Amino acid sequence: MSFQFQILEPSRINDIIPLIQQLTSHKCSEAILKERFADMVTENYECAVVYDQGDLIGVSGLWSCTRHYAGKSVELDHVFIAEDYRNGGLGKQFLGWIYSHVKTKGVATAELNTYVQNHPSHKFYYNEGFEILGYHFLKKL
């Protein structure tokens, strides 16, 4: 198969909503996701996507920042590959494309969060060379 990797135009950000809604059991309505993504595309955020013959099958948000402990960094967010495309090397190809893309911007490190119960993703990210540095905490205000 020939996959197309690219940065999604901000005006098309709502295209990713069906994939994002499959990502987690913490469901947000389409209206809330549209509102949040509209804000995100005006911030330090890009969205990398994967297409297979015009069908959107993969997504990863990319948050750029400089961290005191890591230098210029990208945080991968809501990384998702459609179920029918998993376990065939596409995730590795996608991350490779992302690494190349962000390196052109001077990024030195990549970070991400993954849900505690998502054991297949833990194995994948270990195999990609990621290390656990801590816990991600969230408090709603």
LINRARA-V483313 format. One record per backbone hydrogen bond with DSSP energy under -1.0 kcal/mol. NH is the residue of the N-H (numbers start at 0). CO is the residue of the C=O. E is the energy in kcal/mol with one decimal. If there is no record, write none. Layout:
nh:co:e
NH:CO:E
NH:CO:E
This chain:
nh:co:e
3:50:-2.4
5:48:-1.9
7:46:-3.3
11:8:-2.5
12:9:-1.6
14:11:-2.4
15:12:-1.6
16:13:-1.2
19:15:-2.3
20:16:-2.5
26:24:-1.9
32:28:-2.4
33:29:-2.6
34:30:-2.1
35:31:-2.7
36:32:-3.0
37:33:-2.0
38:34:-1.5
39:35:-2.7
40:36:-2.3
41:38:-1.6
42:39:-2.0
44:42:-1.9
45:61:-2.0
47:59:-3.0
48:5:-2.9
49:57:-2.1
50:3:-2.6
51:54:-2.4
54:51:-2.0
56:49:-2.8
57:49:-1.3
58:79:-2.5
59:47:-2.2
60:76:-3.6
61:45:-2.9
62:74:-2.3
63:43:-2.0
64:72:-2.2
66:70:-2.7
70:66:-2.5
72:64:-3.5
73:108:-2.0
74:62:-2.9
75:110:-3.1
76:60:-2.2
79:58:-2.6
81:56:-3.2
84:81:-2.3
85:82:-1.5
92:88:-2.1
93:89:-3.0
94:90:-2.6
95:91:-2.2
96:92:-2.3
97:93:-2.5
98:94:-3.0
99:95:-2.1
100:96:-2.5
101:97:-2.8
102:98:-2.1
103:99:-1.2
104:101:-1.4
105:102:-1.9
106:101:-1.9
107:71:-2.8
108:71:-1.4
110:73:-2.6
117:114:-1.7
118:116:-1.7
121:117:-1.4
122:118:-1.9
123:119:-2.0
124:120:-2.9
125:121:-2.5
126:122:-2.3
127:123:-1.1
128:125:-1.7
129:124:-2.5
